[in-house]
């Protein structure tokens, strides 16, 4: 088995991601993104300028690659029960498992990201109209933010 040589810059990036508690998939995505950026630049990304980054984003948009390809708004919630487990992913995929594979409970929308965004905007309209909705109240959102910040204090 051959060992891949890792540059000091990549090694530092990997260590920084480990310190932040990033999983293997997230690390691989970030490394791939930096490799693609370096290939576009034709040089090491550590000397890239803001204009270089903007040019790369324009290049990605022109070639049809999503600038947000990592789907930072991806959400997943899994509730594991003693008999049945349920998982909701990306706000629209509802699955159930009785110990085996998760099975989708409904048909996926034709354009899931658009459907997800529409559902969130519909809830926002309900909120603005003062009607019941699924959005967090400002107080709930602040409590979650404080909880997450408290949890992250020990990780820095």
Buried (B, 14 or more C-beta within 10 A) or exposed (E): EEEEEEEEEBEEBBEEBEEEEBEEEEBEBBBEEBEBBBEBBEEEBEEBEEEBEEBBEEEBEEEEEEEEEEEEEEEEEEEEEEEEBBBBBBBBBBBEBEEEEBEEEEEEBEEBBEBBEEBBEEBEEBBEEEEEBEEEEEEEEEEEEEEEEEEEEEEE
